[in-house]
Amino acid sequence: MVGPSHKLGAMKRRRGHLRARLLPLGFILVLASASAAAENASDPLPGATLETVLTVARRLSPELAARALEVEAAQARVIIAGSWDDPTLRVTSDEIDRTGGPRQNKMIYSVEQDISLWGKRDLKRDAARAEVDQMTADSRSAETELVEKVKVAFAQYYQTDQVIRTTHELHSVVHDIAKLARDRYAQNRGSQQEIFKAEVENARVETEIAQQAAALRAAKGRLNALLARPIEAPLAEPERLRPLPPRELLAPTALLERARSGNPEFRSTTAVIAEAESNRRLAEKSWYPDITISTGAIDRTGNGPNGYMAAIGLKVPLQFGMHEAQGQEARAKLGAARARRQALDQRIEGDLAEAAASLSSSRTTADLLKTQLLPKSEALVRSGTAAYVAGKAELTDVLMAEHDLADLRIQLLAAEFDAQRQLAAIERLTGDDL
């Protein structure tokens, strides 16, 4: 009989052996975790350029992953559509025909197979292939929609970041002007009212900075959500926007030609029309009967010679109303698909014309701000500041000139953002970057 101390010692030895086996495994897991963390830490943060955020969006998007699986499922349905149904194995117990005497049994083992004729399987396969094309186009359409949203969100992130930088510069300038007003007052060259005006303006700019900081956090959260990252995940500071394409590429006629060849919605409707056409032809062939063939072996269980049997069955299309309704349904779906294609063409043509016009207007506005308004406003600020230092201008005029300059810079950022937004819409409609 084993005593308690012996059992306790055995348990301790087993625990020691288990601990010895688990230690290497734990060490491997720790190393793997450290390696993964080091790899993630070495990855650059997205956000500096549009390319960095688009790469993350395409890689992590659950919507695109779902679309890819739908395409895979549609590809499997092509094989299903071109296959025959499973055969039927039938086992029959019957009596041997005789005029008298005891019952004598025979067994029949047969296999039945339904066979579609008249090219019906080929039409089903064609319809399934058209569905694959549709799913592929829909997947591409989902990608272009995601890309458009990311482009707009990045442009807004850049805009809010630059707006808050502009306002910080204004705050620094107003702070320097307030210091200059205090120095002038100490030298009996200015009034205390000028100091109060500068300090009020300084506080108002600080309020604007607080509001813009909230807008920047919102822009970061929106971009992170599109990247399937936590809302508060860090982003790199945006460096630049994409350059706008040449004006000749934005002609409505050229854009419409690009859309008709590259827009995924066009490709989807084309695939829908092809599928509807195959289904229409298949419905017309539903009047042609399919057959069922069977073959079997007869076992007379010693009461006569064994034998064989063969049979052929024919499905007679007697449900006239059903077959006529199937043809009517298929023709209606084909007509609806063609009508949708025409409506899509009209809608995309109108959307492209509107987006191209808006982009041209935003570009013109940005050019005017850069080449005319901003240089003149900067010159006005320089001359006003020099005049105020010399005691030849009012502080109010200097503050107004500085604020007007900041407003013009913010208007330029707004025009650039609107141009990027319209460009993203155009590229979604054409199906690719310009």
C-alpha positions, 0 to 999 in steps of 0.5 A: 500500500502506497503512503501519502508521502509517496503520492505527494512525491510522485505528484511533485515529480510530475509537476516538475517534468511538466514545468520542464516541458512547458518552459521551452514552449513559453520561451518560444512564445515570448520570442515570437511575441517580441518578434511580432512587436518589433516587426510592428514597431518597425512599420512606419505609421500611415498618414504621411502620404495618401499612398501609405493610408491606401495600402493599409485600407486595402490590406485591412478592409473587412468589406474587401475581404468579404467581397473576395470570398463572394467571388470565390463562392461564385467561381465554385458555382460555375463548377456546380452549374456545369455538373450533372446531378448525383445519380440515384441508386435504387434497390428493388425487391420484386416477385418472379412472374409465375402462375402458381406455387409459392412466392419467389423473390428477385432483386433488382439493383439499378442506377438512374441518372438525369441528363440535361440535353439541348445545351442547357448545362452550357447555358447554366455554366455561362450564366454562372460565369457571368455571375463571377464577372458581376461579383468581380466587378462589384468587388472592384466597385467596393474597392473604388468606393473605399479608395474614394472615402480614404482619399477624401478623409486624407485630404480633410486630415491634411486640410485640418492639420494645415489650418491649425498650423496656420492659426498657430502662426497667426497666434504667434504673430498676434502675440508678437504684436501684443508684445510690441503694443506693450513696449510702445505703451511703456515708451509712451508711444501707444495707448493702453487700449491697443494692449487690450485689443491685442490681448482680446485678439490673442484670446480669440485666436486661442479659441479658434485653435481649440476648435480646430484641434477638435476638428483635427481629432475628428479627422484622424478618427474618421481616417482611422475608422476607414483604415480599420484601426482604433479611433485613437491610433497614432497617425503620421503628420500629413506631408502633402496632397496629390498633384492635380492631373493636367486639365486636358485629362479632365475633359468630360468627353474623355472622362466618359470614355474612360468610365465606359471602359473602366467603371466597375459598375459598367462592368457589373451591368454588362455581366448582369446583361450576359447572365440575363441573356443566358437565362433567357435562352435557358428558359426558351429551352425549358420546352425541350424535355430532359431524359432520365436513363437507368440500367440495372442487374436482376438477381433471381436468387437461384430461381432462374437466370440472372439478367439485366435491364435498361430504361429511359424516361422523358420529362414531358413539358406539360406545365404550359403556364409555368414554362411561359412564366419562366420565359416571361420572367427571363425576358423581363429581367433582360430588359430591366438589365439593359434599361439599368445600363442605359440609366447608369450611362446617363447618371455617370455622364451627369456626375462626371460633368458636374465633378469636372466643373466643380474641380475646374472651379476649385482649381481656378479659385486656388490659382487666384488665391496663390497668384493674386490675393495672397501676395497682395495680402502678404505685402499689405501685412508687411507694410502695415506692420512697418507703418505701425512700428513707425507710428503711422498706422493703427493697431486695429488695421494691422490685426485685421490685415493679419487675420485677413491673411490667415483667412485667405490661407484657410480659403486656399486650403478649403479650395484645395480640399474641394479639388481633391474631393472632386478628383476622388469622385471622378476617379471613382467614376472612371474606375482608376487614377487619372 
